[in-house]
Amino acid sequence: MFAAVPACSAAESSAPAAKGTGSTGSASAPATTQAKPQRKPFTISFGGDVHFEGQLRNRLAAPRTAFGPISSVLRRSDLAMVNLETAITQGGTPAPGKQFTFRAPPTALTALKAAGIDVASMANNHGMDYMESGLRDSLAAIRRSRFPIVGIGKNAAEAYKPFRKTVNNNRVAIIGATQVLDAEFIQSWTATDSKGGLASAKNQQRLIQAVRQARKTSDTVIVHLHWGTELQKCPNAAQLDLAPKLIAAGADVIVGGHAHILLGSGYLKGRYVNYGMGNFVFYNSGPETGSTGVLTLTINGRKVLKDQWTPARINGGIPVPVTGTARQQALASWKALRGCAGLRAKP
């Protein structure tokens, strides 16, 4: 996740066309005037953590409908993004001593694309669950699919590279990194100059450098993070420490998850921060862990003009939008989460 896109996501030029009328590309100004193209607002939607274990594996038999009805929400936005919390491999050796290890076949990437998702992050505490051989398989699958993935690569330069897309003349850069890694895997899973792996937010300086580099050539800089404490409703000290540093480095939007429950979203120092997107396409669907939704931001350059929450509940492993009284209650609960997060409802 530095100033370009990982080799595994080097398919920007052939990435799925962004959705919506006039949502991609920069219109060339007439040669006689050389006028600078005018930016217009764009929308980006975020879902939370996605894997295809348990009952979800069967959904990959029909990957084009794997995400169910939530896909219509994702497709309405110019861009959409999720956290892909799994290795993409059908072999490999599970990480030794790890209680939960996730893997999925390459059709998982087909399912993401079909759901209207334009980019995903694999920088999380399951992205290398099948260790180095699983990493090789994941990178090979990503290259073959030409589906944009951030936060992982054959070295640090690739892992910290942003996905780039011009949307309504906004040059958008999205960086992925994880603040959550099991202590025994921090060294072996973190990408370095000479070794493949994940982009780690534990190396704050490297992540901040990537944000500063992206800022120089982008209108909108988004950082997607795996962060937080499982089942803790308020952001932890590491999140509260990192968010303002990334904003100071040039981030306009910070979005992430890991806690398996929803955390607060809102404005911090005039920029937009989401501390927890919760589960999304996931086999865990308890009273709190099954509460989910889609966060849609309307952005023009560095300004987040609007946030919109589409509440949903996980049913059969997939998010199903809620309606009526349940929707109103879910919206109120989501807005209340920003209280302990120190975030504002307005810039």
N, C-alpha and C positions, 0 to 999 in steps of 0.2 A: 504494500500500500504505500514510494517516493513520488516523483512527479509524473508518473505514467501508469500504465495498467499492467498487472502481472502477465508473464508469458502465458499463464493459464487463462488469463482473461484478455489475451491479445486480440480478441476478435471484435474489438469495438467497431471496426469498419463493417463487419458482417453480423453484428449483434442484431437482435430483433428490432425492427423499426419501432420507434416510440409511438405511443398511442395518442390519438386525438388529432384534430385537424391542425396542420402546421406546427406540430410539436417538436420536430427535429430539424437540425441543420440550420445554417446561417444563410439567409437570402443574400445573394451578392448585390451590392449596390450598383446602380448604373455607372458605367465607366466614365460618363461625363460629369457626375457629381461627386463620386467617391464618398457618398454619405455613409456614416456608420450605421449598420443595421440597428433598429430600435428593439430593445428588449421588451418582452411581454411576460406577464406572470405565467408560471408553469406549476403543475401539481406533481407531487411525489407521495406515494402511499407506502407505508411500512407495515409489515406483519412481524410477528415474533419468531420463536424458535420452531424449526421444522426438522423432523426426522421421519423415517419410514420403517420403524421397528414395529413389532407386534402386529396388531390388527391393520396397521397402515401399509404393511408390505403388500397385502393383497390388492390395494388400490393401484399399485404400479402395474398391475396387469392391464389396466386401461389408463395410462399416464395422462392422457389428454383431458380426463375428467377427475383426476386424483384429488384436486383441491375442493371439489364440490362448489356450492353456491357462492362462496366468498370470492371466487374468481371474477365475478361480475363487478365487484367493488374494486379489485386490483386493476382490471382492464380499463376502468374509466379514467385513471390517472395517466399523465404523460410518462411517468416512470413509476416503477414499483420495486420493492426490495424486501428480502427476508434474511434471517440468519439460518444457514443450512448447517444444522448441528449433527453432522455425521461424516464419516469417511466414505468416499465413493470407491468401494472395492468389494469384490466378492471372494477375496483371498486374504492373505496377510495373517499376522499373528496379533491377537488382542494384547493391548497394553498390560503388562504384568501387574497383577494386584488390583486392577481397576474394577470397581463393582459393576459399573454400567459401561458397556462399549457399544457404540452404534456404527452400523455400516449399511450401505444401500447400493444397489446396482446403478449403472449409468443412466437407466431410465428415470432416475430421480431428477436428473437435469432436464429431461424431456418434459416431466411433469411441471417443473418450475416455469419453463418457457410457455407451456400451454396454459398455465394459470394467469398469464399476463405479467409475470415477473421479469424484470429486465436485468437484474444483477442481484447476487447473493454474496454474503460473507461466510467464509469457512474459518475465520479466526475465532475459535472458541475451544472449550475444554473437551470437545469430542472430535475436532477436525483431524486429529492424528491418532484416533483410537486404535488403529491397526498399524501404528508405528511407521518405520521408514518404507517398508514395502507397500503399505497402504497409502502412504504419501505419493509414492511413484504411480500407483494405480490411479489415485485421485487426479493428479496432474495430467496424466495421459487421457483420462476420461474427459476432463475439462477441455483439453486441446481438441480432442475429436469432436466434441459437441459444439465448440465455439460459443459456449455460453459464458458470459462474463462473471468471474468470481474474483473477489478481493480477499486480502488477508492471508493468503497462502501462496507459496512459490518455491522455485528451485533454489532461491537465495533471498537474502533480505531485500535487495533492490526490487525484486519482483513482488515479494510479500507486502511491502509497504506502498506499492504503487497504487494510485487511484484508478478506478474506472472513470472514463471521461465521456461525456455526451453533451452536445449542444442542443438545448431545448428552448424553442422560442427565443433564440439568440442569447440565451443564458449559457455560458460555458460552465458546466457542472462537473465537479470532481468529488468522488466518493472514496474514502479511505476506510479500510476495515482493520481492526486490531482487537486483541483480547487482553483483558486485565485479570482474567481467571485462568489459571493453570495449576494443576496439581503440583505440589512442591517437588516431587520426585521426577517430574517430566519437564520442568521449566527449561533446563539446559538442552535436553534432547529434542524438544518440540519447537524451540525458538529458532527462527531463521537467522542465519548470519551471512556474512559476506561470502562464505565458502560452503554453506550447508543449507539445504532446503528446510522448510518448516513454516511456522505461523508468524504473523506480525504480532509482537507482544507489546502491550501497553505498559508492561512492567518496565520496559526500557523507554521511559518517558521521553528522554532526549531524542531518541530515534523517531518516535511518533511525532513529537513536536516539530522536528526537522521536516518530516513529510508534510505536515500541515502547512508550514511556512512556505515550502516549495510549491505546493498546490495553490496557495493564495496568490502567488505571483502571476499565475496564468489562468486564473479562474474567476468567474463572477460569483459562484456559489460553491462553498466548500462544506462538505458533509462528512462527519466522522461517525462510523458505525462501530459500536463497541460491545464486546461481551463483558459485562460487569455486574456488580451487585452481590448480595448474599442470598443464598437460597431461602425462600419463604419469609424474608425480612421485608416488611412493607415500606420502610424508609431507606433512602440511599445510605450506603456505608461511608466510612471516612475516606476510603480510597477513591470513591466516586466523587465525593465533595471536594477532594483535593485536585483531582484531574480535570474536572469540567472547566473551571475558570482558567486553568493553564492552556487548555486547548482553544478556548475563546480568545485569550490574549494572543495566541499564535496565529489566529485567523479563521478559526472554525465558525461557521454560521449556524450549523445545525449539528447536534450530537444526539444520536439515537442508539438505544441498545437494549439488552436483556440478559437474562441468565437465572433470575430468581424464581422462575416458574409461576410468578404472580405479577400482577400489574403494579407499577410504581408511578410516581408523579411525572407529569409533563407540563411544560410551561416555559416562560422566558426568564433568562438569567443574563444580566448585563446586556440586555437588548438582543440576545441571541436565543435560539430555541434548544431546549434540552429535554430529552426523554430518558428517565432513569430505568425504565423497565417495561418492555413490551409483552412480557409473559409468554406462555406457550401459544402455539398457533396451530400447526399441523403436528399433533403430538398425542401420544397414547394416554397422557395424564389428564383427567377431567373431573377432579373433585370440585367442591363448592367454590374454592378460590383458584385452584390451578386450572380449572376449566373456564374461567372468565378471561375473555380475550377480545380482540377487535383489530380494526385497521385504523392507523393514524395517517391522515392525509393532510399534508401541508401545502399551502399556496405560497409560492416564493417568487420574488422578483429581485434578481441580483443577490444582495446580502440581506434583504428584508424578508422575513417570514410574515406574510400579510394575514394569514388565517390558519388556524388548526381545526380539524374536524375529526371527531372520533366516531367510528361506526362500530358499536358494541356487538359482540357475538359470544356464543357459548360453544365449547367443544362438544360435539356429539358424534360418537363413532370415530373419534380421532381427528375430525375436521371442524373448522369454525363455521357455525351457522348463525347468520345475523339474527338478532332478536328484534322484536317489534312490540308495539303497544306499551303497556305499563312497564313491562320488563326492560324495554329499551330506555325509557325515561329514568328508571331507577339505576340502570347501569351507567348512564351518562352522568348522573349526579354523583355516583360513587367514584367514577373516574376523575371528575373534576376535583373532588375532595382530596384525592391522593397528593395533589401538589402542596398541600398544607405543610407536611413534615419534610418536604423536599426543598423548601425555600425558594420556590418558583412562583412567578406571577402569571396571571391569566392574560395580561397584555404586556407588550414590550415596555 
